């Protein structure tokens, strides 16, 4: 059962590869403005896994020229939220409940976040009217090191009638 986001992603990914990535980045960045402002790029987005990358550019750097702490949180939150978003029924709303981020090492270069969701978690999203779950996300830098350890808990609730 595909929701609105999954249908849009499938439609955009059916375009030629050189165009589909740009279209997806544009759609996500214009819908969620902070993603576009920071320049996050969606490398891959399926119902089981989301991969986002962030280049270490001036607009996301801190005073020591590494990716800013807030941008590290943004990429982890985006990847985990998108994998939830690909699975949540259209009559429910996903919301981030908690973000725990431990900064363990200075990052080198850009960041890559990989978030995954299990089949059991997908079933929970479909079966329960409201609930919460921890979504696995790993953030690595250009050297392949994990500069931050993240724990993202997502909740969902029914949409209110308009």
PyMOL commands that set and color helices and strands:
alter all, ss='L'
color gray80, all
select helices_A, chain A and resi 4-13+17-31+33-38+58-60+69-85+119-127
alter helices_A, ss='H'
color red, helices_A
select strands_A, chain A and resi 41-45+49-54+92-103+111-116+131-141+148-158
alter strands_A, ss='S'
color yellow, strands_A
deselect
rebuild
show_as cartoon
